[in-house]
Amino acid sequence: MRIVHTSDWHVGRRWKGIQRLDELEAVLDNLATFIERESIDLVLHSGDVFESRNPPAEAEQLVNRFLVRVGRSGAQMLVIAGNHDDPLRLDARSLLTRFVNVQILGRPRPASQGGTWTLETRRGEKAVVAALPFASPGAWVSALDIAGEEASARSQYARMFALAVQDLSGAFRPDAVNLLMAHTHIEGALFGESER
């Protein structure tokens, strides 16, 4: 199975006052050409499609053109929301993208409600993707817990995350490629040298 993973496009981001949509359009054109040429089966985007919850229309058009092009290539694509994306807007967009083999999950959901995605490629290979979009701390930890002891709130969030992963991966099968994708923060990670 041929899989492409991509993430954190932050479409619509201005850098030092410069709109960079033309650069991103060239990058996405290159990526779409690769997906077409290499007959990619599955494209996974693990969040932060957009820079903000309310991206400019030009940013949305650029992303939509890419999604349609990938869908028409014969690849299947799954997109999950990141912490910069509006999960409700992405869920609304998914009503249309399904028609071009692109599934979008804006909000975390249990496996039984679409949190786990099972597919068969054009060559008959099977994949099961357990998808966990970004869940804000407030989604799993109450405000009282957050206001109290930070270590306890982090521990509770980690427990909820583990339970979600356990539920989503429960649909994994021995005859399939089983994948877990999530958009999350990692405690104890080493910071890179980027501007962020």
C-alpha positions as CSV (number, residue, x, y, z in Angstrom):
1,M,0.0,0.0,0.0
2,R,1.3,3.4,-1.0
3,I,0.7,6.0,1.7
4,V,1.6,9.7,1.9
5,H,1.4,11.6,5.2
6,T,1.3,15.3,5.3
7,S,0.5,17.8,8.0
8,D,0.6,21.4,9.3
9,W,0.1,23.4,6.1
10,H,-1.3,26.4,7.9
11,V,-2.8,27.7,4.7
12,G,-3.6,31.4,5.0
13,R,-0.7,32.2,7.2
14,R,1.0,35.6,6.7
15,W,4.7,35.6,7.5
16,K,6.3,38.9,8.2
17,G,3.3,40.6,6.5
18,I,3.7,38.5,3.3
19,Q,0.8,36.4,2.0
20,R,2.4,33.1,0.9
21,L,-0.5,31.5,-0.9
22,D,1.4,31.4,-4.2
23,E,4.3,29.5,-2.6
24,L,1.9,27.0,-1.0
25,E,0.0,26.6,-4.3
26,A,3.3,25.5,-5.9
27,V,4.0,23.1,-3.1
28,L,0.5,21.5,-3.2
29,D,0.7,21.3,-7.0
30,N,4.0,19.4,-6.6
31,L,2.4,17.1,-4.0
32,A,-0.7,16.4,-6.1
33,T,1.5,15.6,-9.1
34,F,3.5,13.2,-7.0
35,I,0.3,11.5,-5.7
36,E,-1.0,11.1,-9.3
37,R,2.3,10.0,-10.8
38,E,3.1,7.4,-8.1
39,S,-0.5,6.0,-7.9
40,I,-0.7,6.7,-4.2
41,D,-3.5,4.8,-2.5
42,L,-4.0,6.8,0.7
43,V,-3.2,10.3,1.7
44,L,-3.3,11.2,5.4
45,H,-3.4,14.8,6.6
46,S,-2.9,15.0,10.4
47,G,-4.2,18.5,11.1
48,D,-3.6,22.2,10.9
49,V,-4.8,22.5,7.3
50,F,-5.5,26.2,7.9
51,E,-3.6,28.8,10.0
52,S,-6.8,30.1,11.6
53,R,-10.4,29.0,12.4
54,N,-11.6,31.5,9.8
55,P,-9.2,31.4,6.9
56,P,-9.5,33.7,3.9
57,A,-11.6,32.5,1.0
58,E,-8.5,32.2,-1.2
59,A,-7.0,29.8,1.3
60,E,-10.1,27.7,1.3
61,Q,-10.2,27.7,-2.6
62,L,-6.6,26.5,-2.7
63,V,-7.3,23.6,-0.3
64,N,-10.5,22.7,-2.1
65,R,-8.7,22.5,-5.4
66,F,-6.1,20.2,-3.9
67,L,-8.7,17.9,-2.3
68,V,-10.7,17.5,-5.5
69,R,-7.5,16.8,-7.5
70,V,-6.3,14.1,-5.1
71,G,-9.8,12.6,-5.0
72,R,-9.9,12.4,-8.8
73,S,-6.5,10.8,-8.9
74,G,-8.0,7.6,-7.4
75,A,-6.3,8.1,-4.0
76,Q,-8.4,8.1,-0.9
77,M,-7.7,10.9,1.6
78,L,-8.4,11.4,5.3
79,V,-8.0,14.8,6.9
80,I,-8.3,15.5,10.7
81,A,-8.5,18.8,12.4
82,G,-5.6,20.3,14.2
83,N,-5.6,22.9,17.0
84,H,-5.5,25.8,14.4
85,D,-8.5,24.4,12.5
86,D,-12.2,25.0,13.2
87,P,-13.5,21.4,13.8
88,L,-17.1,22.4,13.1
89,R,-16.2,24.0,9.7
90,L,-14.2,21.0,8.7
91,D,-17.0,18.6,9.6
92,A,-19.3,20.8,7.5
93,R,-16.9,20.7,4.6
94,S,-16.8,16.8,4.8
95,L,-20.4,16.6,3.5
96,L,-19.1,17.6,0.1
97,T,-15.6,16.2,0.1
98,R,-16.9,12.6,0.5
99,F,-18.0,12.8,-3.2
100,V,-14.3,12.9,-4.2
101,N,-13.0,10.2,-1.8
102,V,-11.8,12.7,0.8
103,Q,-13.0,12.1,4.4
104,I,-12.7,14.9,7.0
105,L,-13.0,14.5,10.7
106,G,-13.2,17.8,12.6
107,R,-14.2,16.6,16.0
108,P,-13.0,13.6,17.9
109,R,-15.6,10.8,17.9
110,P,-15.7,7.2,19.0
111,A,-15.0,4.4,16.5
112,S,-18.7,3.5,16.4
113,Q,-19.5,7.1,15.1
114,G,-16.9,7.4,12.4
115,G,-13.7,7.8,14.4
116,T,-12.2,4.8,12.7
117,W,-12.1,4.6,9.0
118,T,-11.9,1.3,7.0
119,L,-11.1,1.4,3.3
120,E,-10.1,-0.9,0.5
121,T,-7.7,0.5,-2.1
122,R,-8.1,0.1,-5.9
123,R,-5.8,-2.9,-5.7
124,G,-7.9,-4.6,-3.0
125,E,-5.6,-3.9,0.0
126,K,-7.3,-3.0,3.2
127,A,-6.5,-0.3,5.7
128,V,-8.0,0.7,9.0
129,V,-7.2,4.3,10.2
130,A,-7.9,5.2,13.8
131,A,-8.2,9.0,13.6
132,L,-8.1,11.4,16.5
133,P,-8.4,15.1,15.6
134,F,-7.2,17.6,18.1
135,A,-9.1,17.6,21.4
136,S,-8.6,20.8,23.4
137,P,-8.0,20.3,27.1
138,G,-11.4,21.7,27.8
139,A,-13.0,18.9,25.8
140,W,-11.7,16.2,28.2
141,V,-10.8,18.0,31.4
142,S,-13.2,20.3,33.2
143,A,-12.4,24.0,33.9
144,L,-12.3,23.2,37.6
145,D,-9.7,20.5,37.1
146,I,-7.6,22.9,34.9
147,A,-7.9,25.7,37.5
148,G,-6.9,23.3,40.3
149,E,-3.7,21.3,40.0
150,E,-2.1,21.4,36.6
151,A,-0.4,18.0,37.1
152,S,-3.8,16.4,37.9
153,A,-5.4,18.0,34.8
154,R,-2.6,16.7,32.6
155,S,-2.9,13.3,34.0
156,Q,-6.6,13.3,33.4
157,Y,-6.2,14.5,29.8
158,A,-3.6,11.7,29.2
159,R,-6.0,9.1,30.6
160,M,-8.8,10.4,28.3
161,F,-6.4,10.4,25.3
162,A,-5.4,6.8,26.1
163,L,-9.1,5.7,26.3
164,A,-9.8,7.3,23.0
165,V,-6.9,5.6,21.3
166,Q,-8.0,2.3,22.8
167,D,-11.5,2.7,21.5
168,L,-10.4,3.8,18.0
169,S,-7.8,1.1,17.6
170,G,-10.3,-1.6,18.7
171,A,-11.3,-2.0,15.0
172,F,-7.7,-2.9,13.9
173,R,-7.6,-6.1,11.9
174,P,-4.8,-8.7,11.3
175,D,-5.6,-8.6,7.5
176,A,-5.2,-4.8,7.1
177,V,-2.7,-2.0,7.4
178,N,-3.6,-0.5,10.8
179,L,-2.7,3.1,11.3
180,L,-3.2,5.6,14.2
181,M,-3.1,9.3,13.3
182,A,-3.6,12.1,15.8
183,H,-3.0,15.8,16.2
184,T,-1.7,16.4,19.7
185,H,1.0,17.9,21.8
186,I,3.7,15.7,23.2
187,E,4.9,16.3,26.7
188,G,8.6,16.2,27.1
189,A,9.3,16.7,23.4
190,L,12.5,18.5,22.4
191,F,11.8,21.9,20.7
192,G,13.1,22.5,17.2
193,E,14.7,25.6,15.8
194,S,11.7,26.9,13.8
195,E,10.1,30.3,14.3
196,R,7.4,28.5,16.4
